[in-house]
Structures are given as structure tokens and as C-alpha cells.
Amino acid sequence: MFTRLFFCLLFLSIHAHASDFRVGAAKVDITPKDGTPLGGFYRFRGSAGVLDPLYAKTIVVEKDGVHAVMVVLDLSGTVRPVVAAARKAIQEQCGIEGDHVMISGTHTHSGPQQPRGSLMDDITKVNSPPGLAYINALPALIAQSVKEAKAKLVPVTASAAVGKAEGISFNRRILREGQQQAIWQPQKLTPKDRPAGPVDPEVGVLLFEAAGKPVASFLNFAMHPTSVGGGVKISADYPGVFTKLVSERHNADMISVFASGCCGNINHGDYITGKRRTTLELGTALADATDAAWPTLQQLKTFQPRIRSQQVTLKRRTYTEEQIAKAKDMAANMFTKEFGTVPMAETVCILETIAKQNEPLLAEVQVIAFSHELAIVSLPGEIFVELGLALKKASPFKRTLIAELANGSIGYVPNREAYPLGNYEIVSARGEAGSGEKLVEVALKLLGEIKAGQ
């Protein structure tokens, strides 16, 4: 009788464990050595010193043997070769399917550059020995982060809330009365100026707790991390402050991960007052908004992770012979003359497009969900906030978090209406007008499939 009872209890224990919703989280230092080429600007900057370290932060979700992985790098973005190599290593070392892995970048402008296969590589010197050494080592570090996170899997409850951080993010494209073209990130508005679009003040909060103790959080907000400026010291920018404070305030051992929302046209520069908030001020404001939302966290009913992804082929932009000739002339003189950011960006984009005109412009859209109440969408570029807001509004999920610059990047992705207004983000866009709307359409299709359990 005792033996039968023992085996019955053992079976129930094993079965209960198998059906648990589990999460593990880890972070691995990816801070570069001095001299590593930095990204975020149209010039070479070799790193020299560290303000705060960079990490590959990972959350692994598992139920009934199915895993989903969210990795966020304290880097300006992601590129397809690194993502592919990391996914391959993760599958080999962790037994997790590569297409179940989402890899995005926070978009800090104070971290290493990654090869883009364009003139930008020459400008930033990313193909120099220090740059290549960093990039070649990165996939293994990402895989290590996932391996460590998987080893920490524990039964958890998941909960979510949405906070508001208002007054710290601003649409950096401005329309001026009497002008046909948008103005890009002015210092201060004039009476004739108005923002060309909205902002997204929502702070997404996804929390995982084991036995009532926070073990991981996934945080989401739409604003360019450019508060450190264009120096040569390494920094995770405001996401580093934000995640550090959230962990310190709720559990020092918790891994807090920040995914950048749709902020292609959103900065922190306050052109209303002319004030430039510090990295500490921005991170603190977001941590305060998270704290304010904390009491409203609602537990999610979780299920086995569902993952969908789709490769989307977009149409590349076309250019006149005059535009191409001008770009070639500027490129020939780019290393001996001074040019502004906007013409340099346009030159890089035109020459890349011409060189790759016979290659498809591929963009991966990926969706992960483990509850009917919340989904995470990844998009591969600097996505305009209008597209993110439209996606959230039309999503069949109550809460939708969006990670941009994920699984590779195709550069800026404006909404259709922004193209005729020109300026920096538009001349930097690789895809033709309507590309962003196509990505949103595909994301909504995938969200619908997951919601329906297909």
C-alpha cells in the first residue's frame, strides 16, 4: 500500500512539474575592449573607457518542453549574420530551435558598431581587427546567456501592467507653417512649429515571480537611447539605468530586460523647454513610472509558448541617375571633406541600395505569446511610432509589447505619410513607402494565428 502511494505521489509530482510554466533569466557581459569601433554616428569613434557595462540579457520561457527566448543586447541593433550564428549556437548548445529565439538591440548609441555591408562599414571602421574581433565573439556570448538562463528555469507566475511616462519623449520631426519638408530634431519650437506626429508614453511591464519573488522583468518603452551623447565611453544609456533601478527596487537578483519600442522618430530632446535630460533622469523617470504601475500588475493565465515568424520581402527604393551620380561623387570625397549627417545618410542608403538591387530586402517579423492577454512582437528596423501605435491598437491581444531592431535591421521604417516630408529618417529608409504598413499587416496576421491557437 505504501509503495503504491509513493509511486502515485511521485507520478503526480513529475506530472505537475512537467506542466509548470517556467522561466529562467541571465545576463552575460558583452562590454568591448578599448579601441572597438562604436556605432550610432556617421564617423569613426574608437571606444575608450566604460561608463557602465553592456550585457546580453536573456529570458527563457518554457512549458511542456516548448521554449521561447527573448534576448536583448545593449547594442545599437542587430544584424542578420550575428543573429543567424547565435541562433545556430543556441540550437546546438541548448536544444532550443533557432526560430524560437528573438534577439533585439536596445539601440544605445554608445556601444559597438556591427557590419552593415555598406559604406557605413568604412566610415565606422567596423571591419578593422578590433571591430571584427568583437563581432566574431558576440554569437558565443549570446548563446552563453541563453544557456545560463535555461539552467535557471523555475516555476513562475507571470503578470503584466502598463505604466505611463509622459513628458520625457518627443517626436523629433517637426512641421513648420509654410514649409513642405519636415524639420529634424530642433533645439526648440517656434510659434509656427508643431510635432509631425505623436509619441507613445506607455511603459510595458511583464513580470515573472517564483514563489512570490521577482526573478525577471521584460520592460518596454519607445524612445531613442542617445542621452550619453557622441563621446567614446561605453554606456548602455538610459536603458541601463532603468533596468538597474527596477531590479534594485524590487529584487537585486532579478534580471530586468529592456526592449526598445517603436521609436524611429522619437527622441528625449525636449524642444518645448529646450532642456536636455540626463541619462540618470530618463532612467529614473521610467523606473518611477514602472513603480507606479506595479500595484496594477495583473496575473496572466499562461500556456505553452506559441511562436510564429515570417520573412517578408520588401521593395527597395528607386533613385534617379542624378541622385546616384551625386551620391557617388560625395562618397569619393567623404573622407577628405566634411558633410552633414543627412547627406551622408542619403549617400550611404543610395549606394547600398544600388549595390544590392538584385538582392531581396528581407525583413523578419516574429511573434511570441504564452498568454491570451499578452504578446511580444519583434520588427527589424527603426520603426516609426505611428506604426507601433497602429499595431498595438489593432492587435487581438489586450497588451502587445514591441521590440524593434530585432533579428536584423533594414534601417529606418517610416509610416507611409512621412515619406513626402523628407529629412533624415526618410533618406535613410531602404524600403519604399508602404513597407512599414506591410510589416504591421504581417504582424497582425501572425498575432491572429497565435490568438486562434493555429
C-alpha positions in Angstrom: 0.0 0.0 0.0 2.8 2.4 0.9 4.7 1.5 -2.3 1.7 2.2 -4.4 1.0 5.6 -2.7 4.7 6.6 -3.1 4.7 5.9 -6.8 1.3 7.7 -7.2 2.7 10.8 -5.4 5.9 10.6 -7.4 3.9 10.4 -10.7 1.8 13.4 -9.7 4.9 15.4 -8.7 6.6 14.7 -12.0 3.4 15.5 -14.0 2.9 18.7 -12.1 6.5 19.8 -12.8 6.1 19.0 -16.4 3.1 21.2 -16.7 4.7 24.1 -14.9 5.2 27.4 -16.7 8.8 28.1 -16.1 11.2 31.0 -16.6 15.0 31.4 -16.3 17.0 34.6 -16.8 20.6 35.5 -17.1 22.9 38.2 -18.3 26.4 38.0 -19.8 28.8 40.9 -20.1 29.5 42.0 -23.7 31.4 45.2 -22.9 34.1 45.7 -25.6 37.8 46.3 -25.3 39.1 49.8 -25.8 39.6 50.7 -29.5 36.4 48.9 -30.6 34.6 50.9 -33.3 31.4 52.4 -32.0 28.0 52.8 -33.7 25.3 55.4 -33.8 27.1 58.2 -35.7 28.4 58.8 -39.2 32.0 58.9 -38.1 34.7 56.6 -36.6 34.8 56.5 -32.8 37.1 54.0 -31.1 35.9 53.2 -27.6 38.0 54.5 -24.7 36.7 53.7 -21.2 33.4 52.5 -19.8 30.7 54.5 -18.1 28.6 51.3 -17.4 28.9 47.8 -18.8 26.9 46.3 -21.7 25.1 43.0 -21.4 23.3 40.3 -23.4 20.2 39.8 -21.2 18.0 36.7 -21.7 14.7 35.5 -20.6 13.8 31.8 -21.4 10.2 30.8 -21.1 9.2 27.1 -21.1 6.2 24.9 -20.7 5.8 21.2 -21.6 9.1 21.2 -23.3 8.5 24.1 -25.6 10.8 27.1 -25.2 10.7 30.7 -26.3 13.7 33.0 -25.8 13.9 36.8 -25.7 17.5 38.2 -25.8 18.2 41.9 -25.7 21.7 43.2 -26.4 23.0 46.6 -25.2 23.9 47.4 -28.7 22.6 49.8 -31.4 20.8 47.0 -33.1 21.2 43.5 -34.6 22.4 42.2 -38.0 21.3 39.0 -39.7 24.7 37.2 -39.7 25.1 37.6 -36.0 21.5 36.6 -35.3 21.9 33.5 -37.6 25.2 32.5 -35.9 23.8 33.0 -32.4 20.6 31.0 -33.2 22.7 28.2 -34.6 24.9 28.1 -31.5 21.8 28.2 -29.2 20.2 25.3 -31.0 23.4 23.2 -30.8 24.2 24.1 -27.2 20.7 24.5 -25.6 18.5 22.3 -27.8 16.2 25.3 -28.4 15.0 25.8 -32.0 16.6 28.9 -33.6 13.3 30.3 -34.8 12.1 30.3 -31.2 14.7 32.9 -30.4 14.1 36.6 -30.6 17.2 38.8 -30.5 16.9 42.6 -30.4 19.1 45.6 -29.5 18.3 48.4 -27.1 19.7 50.9 -29.7 22.2 52.5 -27.4 24.4 54.9 -29.4 27.4 54.3 -27.0 28.1 50.7 -28.0 30.0 48.8 -30.7 29.1 49.0 -34.4 28.1 45.9 -36.3 28.9 45.3 -40.0 26.1 46.6 -42.3 27.5 45.6 -45.7 27.6 49.2 -46.8 29.7 52.3 -46.9 28.9 52.7 -43.2 31.4 49.9 -42.6 34.2 52.0 -44.0 33.0 55.1 -42.2 32.9 53.4 -38.8 35.9 51.1 -39.4 33.9 48.2 -38.2 35.9 45.8 -40.3 39.1 46.7 -38.5 40.7 44.0 -36.4 39.1 45.3 -33.1 35.7 45.5 -34.7 35.9 42.1 -36.3 37.2 40.5 -33.0 34.2 41.9 -31.2 31.6 40.8 -33.7 33.1 37.3 -34.1 32.9 36.7 -30.4 29.4 38.0 -30.0 27.3 34.9 -31.1 29.0 32.7 -28.5 28.3 35.3 -25.7 24.6 35.4 -26.8 24.4 31.6 -26.7 26.1 31.6 -23.3 23.4 34.0 -21.9 20.7 31.7 -23.2 22.4 28.6 -21.8 22.7 30.2 -18.4 19.1 31.3 -18.4 17.8 27.9 -19.4 19.8 26.4 -16.5 17.9 28.6 -14.1 14.4 27.6 -15.2 11.9 27.6 -12.2 8.1 27.6 -12.0 6.8 31.1 -12.1 3.7 33.2 -12.3 3.5 35.9 -14.9 1.8 39.3 -14.6 1.6 42.4 -16.7 0.8 46.1 -16.4 1.1 49.2 -18.5 2.5 52.4 -17.0 2.8 55.9 -18.4 5.9 58.0 -18.7 4.8 61.4 -20.1 6.8 64.4 -20.8 10.2 62.7 -21.4 9.8 61.6 -25.1 9.2 63.8 -28.1 8.5 63.3 -31.8 11.7 64.7 -33.3 10.2 65.5 -36.7 8.6 69.0 -36.8 6.3 70.6 -39.3 6.7 74.4 -39.7 4.0 76.6 -41.2 4.7 77.4 -44.8 7.3 74.6 -45.3 6.8 71.4 -47.2 9.6 69.4 -45.6 9.9 68.2 -42.0 12.5 69.7 -39.7 14.6 67.2 -37.9 15.2 67.3 -34.0 15.2 71.1 -33.5 16.5 72.6 -30.2 13.3 74.5 -29.5 10.0 75.1 -31.2 9.0 78.4 -32.7 5.3 79.6 -32.7 5.0 78.3 -36.2 6.1 74.7 -35.3 4.2 71.6 -34.3 5.2 67.9 -34.0 4.8 65.9 -37.2 3.4 63.0 -35.2 2.6 61.5 -31.8 4.6 59.8 -29.1 3.9 56.5 -27.3 4.1 57.2 -23.5 3.3 53.6 -22.5 5.8 51.6 -20.3 5.1 47.9 -20.8 5.9 45.8 -17.7 6.0 42.0 -17.8 7.0 40.4 -14.5 7.9 36.8 -13.7 7.8 35.7 -10.0 8.9 32.5 -8.4 7.3 31.8 -5.0 6.3 35.4 -4.8 9.8 36.7 -5.5 10.6 38.6 -8.8 13.1 36.8 -10.9 12.8 38.5 -14.3 11.1 41.5 -15.9 10.7 42.5 -19.5 10.3 46.3 -19.9 9.3 48.2 -23.0 9.3 51.9 -24.0 9.7 53.9 -27.2 12.5 56.5 -27.1 15.9 56.7 -28.7 18.8 55.9 -26.2 21.0 58.8 -27.2 21.3 60.7 -23.9 25.0 59.9 -23.3 26.0 61.8 -26.5 28.7 61.2 -29.0 31.7 60.5 -26.8 33.9 57.4 -26.8 33.0 55.9 -23.5 30.9 52.7 -23.4 27.4 53.0 -22.0 24.0 51.2 -22.0 22.4 54.7 -21.9 19.1 55.2 -20.1 18.0 51.5 -20.5 21.0 50.6 -18.3 19.9 53.0 -15.6 16.2 52.0 -16.0 16.8 48.2 -15.7 19.3 48.6 -12.8 16.8 50.7 -10.8 13.9 48.4 -11.4 16.0 45.4 -10.1 17.4 47.3 -7.1 13.9 48.5 -6.1 12.2 45.1 -6.3 14.8 42.4 -6.1 18.5 42.9 -6.6 18.9 39.4 -8.1 16.1 40.0 -10.7 17.2 40.2 -14.3 15.5 43.2 -15.8 15.5 43.3 -19.6 14.6 46.4 -21.7 13.3 46.2 -25.3 13.2 49.3 -27.3 9.7 50.1 -28.6 8.9 51.8 -32.0 11.0 54.9 -31.6 12.4 55.6 -35.1 11.2 59.2 -34.8 11.2 59.6 -31.0 13.9 61.3 -29.0 14.3 62.6 -25.5 15.3 66.1 -26.6 12.7 68.5 -25.0 12.2 71.1 -27.7 9.4 72.7 -25.7 11.6 73.8 -22.8 14.9 73.3 -24.6 16.1 71.1 -21.7 18.3 68.0 -22.3 17.6 65.4 -19.6 20.5 63.3 -18.4 20.7 59.6 -18.7 20.1 59.3 -14.9 17.0 61.5 -15.1 15.5 59.5 -18.0 16.2 56.1 -16.5 14.8 57.3 -13.1 11.6 58.6 -14.7 11.0 55.3 -16.4 11.7 53.4 -13.2 9.3 55.7 -11.3 6.6 55.0 -14.0 7.2 51.3 -13.6 6.8 51.6 -9.8 3.5 53.5 -10.2 2.2 50.6 -12.5 3.5 47.9 -10.2 0.3 47.7 -7.9 -1.8 47.3 -11.1 0.0 44.1 -12.3 -2.5 41.5 -13.3 -1.6 37.8 -13.3 -1.7 36.2 -16.7 -3.1 32.8 -17.4 -0.2 31.2 -19.2 0.0 28.4 -21.8 2.7 26.6 -23.8 4.7 29.2 -25.7 3.5 29.9 -29.3 6.0 31.3 -31.7 5.4 32.5 -35.3 7.8 34.2 -37.7 7.7 35.2 -41.3 10.2 36.5 -43.8 8.8 39.5 -45.6 10.2 40.6 -49.0 10.0 44.4 -49.3 10.6 46.5 -52.4 13.8 48.6 -52.4 13.6 52.3 -53.2 14.5 53.6 -56.6 16.6 56.6 -57.4 17.3 58.8 -60.4 20.6 58.8 -62.3 21.2 62.3 -60.9 20.8 61.1 -57.3 23.1 58.2 -57.9 25.8 60.3 -59.5 25.6 62.8 -56.7 25.9 60.0 -54.1 29.0 58.6 -55.9 30.6 62.0 -56.0 30.0 62.5 -52.3 31.3 59.1 -51.4 34.5 59.8 -53.3 35.1 62.8 -51.2 33.6 61.7 -47.9 37.0 61.0 -46.2 38.5 64.3 -47.1 35.6 66.7 -46.7 33.1 67.5 -44.0 29.4 66.6 -44.8 26.3 66.8 -42.6 24.6 63.8 -41.2 21.6 63.9 -43.5 23.5 64.0 -46.8 25.9 61.3 -45.5 22.9 59.1 -44.6 21.4 59.6 -48.0 24.6 58.7 -49.8 25.1 55.5 -47.7 21.5 54.5 -48.4 21.6 55.2 -52.1 24.9 53.4 -52.7 23.8 50.4 -50.6 20.5 50.1 -52.5 22.3 50.2 -55.9 24.8 47.6 -54.8 22.1 45.3 -53.5 19.4 46.0 -56.1 19.4 42.3 -57.2 19.2 41.1 -53.6 15.8 40.8 -51.9 15.2 43.3 -49.0 14.2 40.7 -46.4 12.6 41.6 -43.0 11.7 39.0 -40.3 8.5 39.6 -38.3 8.3 37.4 -35.2 5.6 37.0 -32.5 5.9 35.2 -29.2 2.9 34.6 -26.9 2.3 32.5 -23.8 -1.0 34.0 -22.7 -4.1 35.1 -24.5 -3.7 38.5 -22.7 -0.2 39.5 -23.9 2.1 39.1 -26.9 5.6 40.2 -27.9 6.2 41.3 -31.5 9.6 41.9 -33.0 10.3 44.1 -36.0 13.6 44.5 -37.9 14.4 48.3 -38.0 13.9 51.7 -36.5 10.1 51.7 -36.7 8.2 55.0 -36.7 5.9 55.4 -33.6 2.8 55.7 -35.8 3.3 52.1 -36.9 3.8 50.8 -33.4 0.6 52.6 -32.2 -1.4 51.2 -35.1 -0.1 47.7 -34.4 -1.0 47.9 -30.7 -4.5 49.3 -31.4 -5.3 46.5 -33.9 -3.7 43.7 -32.0 -6.1 40.9 -30.8 -4.2 40.8 -27.5 -5.0 43.1 -24.6 -1.4 44.1 -24.3 1.2 44.0 -27.1 4.8 44.8 -26.5 7.0 45.6 -29.5 10.8 45.1 -29.7 12.3 46.9 -32.7 15.8 46.4 -34.2 15.2 42.6 -33.8 16.5 39.6 -35.7 18.4 42.0 -38.1 17.7 45.5 -39.2 16.7 47.2 -42.5 17.3 50.7 -41.2 14.6 53.3 -40.7 11.0 52.2 -41.4 8.7 55.3 -41.6 5.0 55.3 -42.0 3.7 56.0 -45.5 2.6 59.6 -44.7 6.1 60.6 -43.6 7.8 59.9 -46.9 6.8 63.1 -48.8 8.0 65.2 -45.8 11.6 64.0 -46.2 14.6 64.6 -44.0 16.9 62.2 -42.1 14.8 59.2 -41.4 13.3 59.2 -44.9 16.6 59.5 -46.8 17.8 56.6 -44.6 14.9 54.3 -45.4 15.8 51.2 -47.5 12.2 50.2 -48.3 9.8 52.1 -50.4 6.7 53.8 -48.9 4.3 51.3 -47.5 7.0 48.9 -46.2 6.1 49.7 -42.6 2.5 49.1 -43.1 3.3 45.8 -44.8 5.3 44.7 -41.7 2.3 45.7 -39.4 0.0 43.7 -41.6 2.1 40.6 -41.4 2.5 41.1 -37.6 -1.3 41.3 -37.2 -1.7 38.1 -39.3 0.7 36.2 -37.0 -0.9 37.6 -33.9 -4.3 36.4 -35.2 -2.9 32.9 -35.8 -1.5 32.7 -32.4 -4.6 34.1 -30.7 -6.7 31.4 -32.5 -4.2 28.7 -31.5 -3.3 27.8 -35.1 
